[in-house]
Amino acid sequence: MTPTSVLLAPDHAARADRAVPPGRRRRARGWLLAGLCGLWLLEGRLLSRGAVYPGQTGGHHAHLVVWIAGLLVALCVLPWAPLALRAAAAVGVSWSATGYLMAAGLHLPVWGLTESAALLVLLAVVAWRAPVPAAVPAGVALAAGVLVAPVRDTNVPGTAVVVYALIVAGVTSAGLCLRYRDAERALAVAAARDAERLELAGELHDFVAHHVAAMTLLAKATGSVAEDERVAASLRDIQTAGDEALTSARRLLRVLHQDAPHRAPLPGLDGVRELVDDFRSTGQGPVRVDLHVDPGFGAGLPPELAASVHRIVAEGLANVAKHSPGASAVRVTLREAERSLFVSVRDDGPAGQPAQCAPEDTGGLGLVGLTERADAIGGSLTAGPVPGGGWEVLAVLPVQQ
């Protein structure tokens, strides 16, 4: 998959919209609408004071057309309909107002400030999020609507048109840059998830191969001492089926990992204390690191769960080192309750990320892979600020009994 293929994906806008936390999206939209509303009121004040050109009638009527067109186009910024439909409505309103004013010969020195600003906002959003088949014609029509606004005035200087053209080019470039950034981010997240799935596939092979090999050996040993020939034949069939299953699993694993490096042995719970000790020795500044493990935690824990606990603690400590340089204390907690494992890495540093954000929104891709791992084994992983200050990575993993 290439960045171009992501740019052309029809659900790209939906993925980009989900990537922005809802609180941040609402705040940005509120500021934008407040700015457009203020500009619209200011423009109404200017239009009400505007003088009618000598020999021209209906000037105040033209002012009203421009003012109402600005309001209608600004309303198209609100998410009341799909983006393509709102862009088409804005283009229809803008071009209708322009056609009416030019056909009636009503040229105004005020060029529709609110209308142009709203068209520029829609142009940026279309270049950012709309699918390419709809973005190209909608973007051209929106850009033309902005460029034609100063032409309503017969005395418009050529430099004004050039300035408007430069603004349109800058807004379009900004939207395309945002589209490319989201495409790169989507590719990175997909790569992190694929890598974690490959790792899980390898671990599944390791665990299943161990148990199937044990079953095959038991069937072989029992068949060698079985007195009933039918029982012995059945056990030989079980042994053959087990050998075939192992061969198929190894073949599939080679296909999955043909381009991947050799995997290291799976880490376990014994390595968690080493992770904490390494963090203490390599951490910047006097950071206190406490490790709290409930008595009996991990007793008889399957290898895949032990490996997941180790990976979560390692990624949580790495997050503290990268994103919480001001932390003075880190607490790693491992406990078991209600047939679930609770793995927590919490620091007291300033929470630099917004609340209610998903792991893929925090900037790091390690948490994306760990979320994939937790989901695969029926658990969950969250990361975010906690009451009282600080940041916590918390995983809840089910214990299979």
C-alpha positions in Angstrom: 0.0 0.0 0.0 1.4 3.4 -1.0 0.5 6.9 0.3 -1.3 7.5 -3.0 -3.6 4.5 -2.4 -4.4 5.9 1.0 -5.2 9.3 -0.5 -7.6 7.6 -2.9 -9.3 5.5 -0.2 -13.1 6.4 0.0 -13.1 6.2 3.8 -10.0 8.4 4.3 -12.2 11.3 5.5 -13.9 9.1 8.1 -10.5 7.8 9.4 -9.1 11.3 9.6 -12.2 12.5 11.4 -11.9 9.7 14.0 -8.2 10.4 14.5 -9.1 13.9 16.0 -10.3 13.7 19.6 -14.0 14.9 19.8 -13.2 17.6 22.3 -10.5 19.2 20.2 -12.7 19.0 17.1 -15.6 20.7 18.8 -13.4 23.5 20.2 -11.8 24.1 16.7 -15.2 24.2 15.1 -16.5 26.6 17.8 -13.6 29.1 17.2 -14.1 28.9 13.5 -17.8 29.6 13.6 -17.3 32.4 16.1 -14.7 34.0 13.7 -17.1 33.7 10.7 -20.0 35.1 12.8 -17.9 38.1 13.9 -16.8 38.7 10.3 -20.3 38.5 9.1 -21.5 41.2 11.6 -18.5 43.4 10.7 -19.3 43.0 7.0 -23.0 43.9 7.7 -21.8 47.1 9.4 -19.6 48.0 6.5 -22.3 47.3 3.9 -24.8 49.4 5.8 -22.4 52.4 5.6 -21.4 51.8 1.9 -22.1 54.4 -0.6 -24.0 53.8 -3.8 -22.0 54.4 -6.9 -22.9 57.5 -8.9 -25.7 56.7 -11.4 -26.3 53.3 -9.8 -29.7 52.3 -8.4 -30.4 49.4 -6.1 -27.2 49.6 -4.2 -28.7 48.8 -0.8 -30.4 45.8 -2.4 -27.1 44.6 -3.7 -25.6 45.0 -0.2 -28.4 42.8 1.2 -27.7 40.1 -1.5 -24.0 40.0 -0.6 -24.7 39.9 3.2 -27.3 37.1 2.9 -25.0 35.1 0.5 -22.2 35.4 3.2 -24.5 34.0 5.8 -25.7 31.1 3.7 -22.2 30.1 2.6 -21.0 30.3 6.2 -23.8 27.9 7.3 -22.3 25.4 4.8 -19.3 25.1 7.2 -21.6 23.5 9.8 -21.7 19.7 9.6 -25.4 19.4 8.8 -24.8 17.3 5.7 -22.0 15.3 3.9 -19.1 17.5 2.9 -19.6 17.1 -0.8 -23.2 18.3 -0.5 -22.3 21.3 1.7 -19.6 22.3 -0.8 -22.0 22.1 -3.7 -24.6 24.2 -1.8 -21.9 26.8 -1.0 -20.8 27.0 -4.7 -24.4 27.3 -5.8 -25.1 30.2 -3.4 -21.9 32.0 -4.3 -22.2 31.7 -8.0 -25.9 32.6 -7.9 -25.1 35.8 -6.0 -22.2 36.6 -8.4 -24.4 36.0 -11.5 -27.2 38.2 -10.1 -24.9 41.1 -9.2 -23.0 41.1 -12.5 -26.1 40.6 -14.6 -27.8 43.5 -12.8 -24.7 45.7 -13.1 -24.5 46.1 -9.3 -20.8 46.4 -8.6 -19.8 46.8 -4.9 -16.5 47.8 -3.4 -17.1 45.2 -0.6 -16.3 41.9 -2.1 -18.2 39.5 0.2 -15.6 39.0 3.0 -17.7 36.4 4.9 -18.5 34.6 1.7 -14.9 34.4 0.6 -13.7 33.3 4.1 -16.3 30.5 4.3 -15.4 29.3 0.8 -11.7 29.2 1.8 -12.6 27.1 4.8 -14.6 24.7 2.7 -11.8 24.6 0.1 -9.3 23.6 2.8 -11.5 20.9 4.2 -12.3 19.5 0.7 -8.6 19.3 -0.1 -8.0 17.6 3.2 -10.8 15.1 3.6 -12.9 14.7 0.5 -12.3 11.7 -1.8 -10.3 12.6 -4.8 -13.1 12.1 -7.4 -15.3 14.7 -5.5 -12.4 16.9 -4.3 -11.2 17.9 -7.7 -14.4 19.4 -9.1 -15.5 20.8 -5.8 -12.1 22.4 -5.1 -12.0 24.0 -8.5 -15.5 25.4 -8.1 -14.8 26.7 -4.6 -11.5 28.3 -5.7 -13.3 30.0 -8.7 -15.9 31.3 -6.3 -13.3 33.0 -4.2 -11.4 34.4 -7.2 -14.5 35.9 -8.8 -15.5 37.8 -5.7 -13.3 40.9 -6.3 -14.4 40.9 -10.0 -17.8 42.1 -8.9 -16.2 45.6 -8.5 -15.5 47.2 -11.9 -12.7 49.2 -10.2 -10.9 46.2 -8.7 -7.1 46.5 -9.1 -5.2 43.6 -10.7 -3.1 43.2 -7.6 -6.2 42.2 -5.6 -6.9 39.3 -7.9 -3.3 38.2 -7.6 -3.5 38.3 -3.8 -6.7 36.3 -3.8 -5.1 33.8 -6.1 -2.1 33.4 -3.8 -4.5 32.9 -0.8 -6.4 30.2 -2.7 -3.1 28.5 -3.6 -1.9 28.6 0.0 -5.2 27.3 1.4 -5.3 24.4 -1.1 -1.7 23.5 -0.3 -2.4 23.5 3.4 -5.3 21.1 2.9 -3.2 18.8 0.7 -0.5 18.8 3.3 -3.0 17.7 6.0 -4.2 15.0 3.6 -0.7 13.7 3.1 0.0 13.8 6.8 -3.1 11.7 7.6 -2.2 9.3 4.8 1.3 8.8 6.3 -0.2 8.3 9.8 -2.7 5.8 8.5 0.1 3.8 6.9 2.2 3.9 10.0 -0.7 2.7 12.2 -1.5 -0.1 9.8 2.1 -1.2 9.7 2.3 -1.3 13.5 -0.9 -3.4 13.7 0.4 -5.7 11.0 3.7 -6.2 12.8 1.8 -7.0 16.0 -0.4 -9.5 14.2 2.6 -11.2 12.8 4.1 -11.4 16.2 0.9 -12.9 17.6 0.8 -15.4 14.7 4.3 -16.5 15.6 3.5 -16.8 19.3 0.3 -18.8 18.4 2.4 -21.2 16.4 4.9 -21.6 19.3 2.2 -22.4 21.9 0.0 -24.5 19.6 3.1 -26.4 18.4 4.1 -27.2 21.9 0.8 -28.7 22.9 0.2 -30.5 19.6 3.7 -32.0 19.8 2.9 -33.2 23.3 -0.4 -34.8 22.1 1.4 -36.5 19.3 4.0 -38.0 21.6 1.3 -39.2 24.0 -0.6 -40.8 21.1 2.6 -42.5 19.9 3.5 -43.8 23.4 0.0 -45.0 24.2 -0.3 -46.6 20.8 2.8 -48.6 21.3 1.4 -50.3 24.4 -2.2 -50.5 23.3 -3.5 -54.1 23.2 -6.6 -53.4 21.1 -5.7 -53.0 17.5 -8.5 -50.6 16.8 -7.4 -48.3 19.6 -3.8 -48.5 18.3 -5.0 -47.6 14.8 -6.9 -44.7 16.1 -3.9 -43.4 18.0 -1.8 -43.7 14.9 -4.3 -41.6 13.0 -4.1 -39.0 15.8 -0.3 -39.0 15.6 -0.4 -38.6 11.8 -2.9 -35.7 12.0 -0.8 -34.0 14.7 2.3 -34.3 12.5 0.5 -32.8 9.6 -0.9 -30.0 11.7 2.7 -29.1 12.9 4.0 -29.2 9.3 1.2 -26.9 8.1 1.8 -24.5 11.0 5.5 -24.2 10.3 4.9 -23.7 6.6 2.4 -20.9 7.3 4.7 -19.3 9.8 7.6 -19.2 7.2 5.2 -17.5 4.7 4.2 -14.9 7.3 7.8 -14.2 8.4 9.7 -14.5 5.1 10.5 -10.8 5.2 10.6 -10.4 9.0 13.8 -10.7 11.1 14.3 -13.6 13.4 12.2 -13.4 16.5 13.8 -13.4 19.9 12.6 -15.8 22.6 9.4 -14.7 24.3 10.0 -12.5 27.4 8.3 -13.4 30.7 7.4 -12.0 34.1 11.0 -12.5 35.3 12.0 -9.7 32.9 9.6 -7.1 34.4 11.9 -6.4 37.3 14.8 -6.1 34.9 12.9 -3.5 32.9 12.3 -1.4 36.0 15.9 -1.7 37.0 17.1 -0.6 33.6 14.7 2.4 33.6 16.1 3.4 37.0 19.7 3.3 35.8 19.1 5.0 32.4 16.4 7.5 33.4 17.1 11.2 33.2 17.1 12.9 36.6 16.1 11.6 40.0 13.0 9.6 39.0 11.6 7.2 41.6 10.3 4.0 40.1 8.2 1.7 42.3 7.2 -1.9 41.3 4.2 -3.4 43.1 3.4 -7.0 42.3 0.5 -8.8 44.1 1.5 -12.0 45.8 0.9 -15.0 43.6 0.6 -12.8 40.5 1.4 -14.8 37.4 1.4 -18.2 39.1 0.7 -20.7 36.3 0.3 -17.9 33.8 0.3 -19.0 30.1 3.4 -17.8 28.2 1.4 -15.6 25.9 -0.1 -13.6 28.8 3.3 -13.3 30.5 4.8 -12.0 27.2 2.0 -9.5 26.9 2.5 -8.2 30.5 6.2 -7.8 29.7 5.5 -5.9 26.5 3.0 -3.6 28.1 5.3 -2.6 31.0 8.2 -2.0 28.5 6.0 0.2 26.3 4.6 2.1 29.3 8.1 2.9 30.6 9.2 3.9 27.1 6.3 6.3 27.0 7.3 7.9 30.3 10.8 8.5 29.0 9.6 10.0 25.7 6.5 12.0 26.7 6.9 12.8 30.4 10.4 14.2 31.0 9.1 16.2 34.0 7.9 13.1 35.9 9.5 12.5 39.3 7.8 9.2 40.2 6.7 6.2 38.2 4.5 3.4 39.6 4.3 0.0 38.0 1.5 -2.2 39.4 0.7 -5.8 38.5 -2.4 -7.3 40.2 -4.9 -10.0 39.6 -8.6 -9.7 40.4 -11.9 -11.2 39.1 -10.0 -13.5 36.8 -8.3 -10.6 35.1 -4.8 -9.2 35.1 -4.4 -5.5 35.7 -1.2 -4.0 34.4 -0.6 -0.3 35.1 2.3 2.1 34.4 1.5 5.5 35.9 3.7 8.7 36.2 3.1 12.0 37.9 4.3 14.2 35.1 2.2 16.9 33.5 -0.5 15.4 31.3 0.4 16.8 27.9 -2.2 14.9 26.0 -5.9 15.7 25.9 -8.4 13.5 27.8 -10.4 10.8 26.2 -8.0 10.0 23.4 -7.3 6.7 21.9 -3.8 5.1 21.9 -3.4 5.9 18.2 -4.0 9.6 18.9 -1.1 9.9 21.3 1.6 10.1 18.7 3.3 6.8 19.5 2.8 3.6 17.5 3.9 1.2 20.2 0.5 1.6 22.0 -1.3 0.8 18.7 0.4 -2.6 18.5 -0.3 -3.3 22.2 -3.9 -2.4 21.8 -4.1 -4.9 18.9 -2.5 -7.5 21.1 -4.9 -6.9 24.0 -7.9 -7.0 21.7 -6.6 -10.3 20.2 -6.6 -12.0 23.6 -9.9 -10.6 24.7 -8.6 -7.7 26.8 -8.4 -3.9 26.6 -5.7 -1.2 26.8 -6.3 2.5 27.5 -3.9 5.4 27.8 -4.6 8.9 29.1 -4.4 11.5 31.8 -5.7 10.6 35.3 -7.3 12.7 38.0 -4.8 14.5 40.1 -2.2 14.8 37.3 -0.1 12.3 35.5 -0.5 9.8 32.7 -1.4 6.1 32.9 -1.2 3.1 30.6 -3.7 0.5 31.9 -4.2 -3.0 30.4 -6.9 -5.5 31.5 -6.1 -9.0 30.3 -8.4 -12.0 30.9 -7.0 -15.0 32.7 -8.0 -18.3 31.0 -8.7 -20.9 33.6 
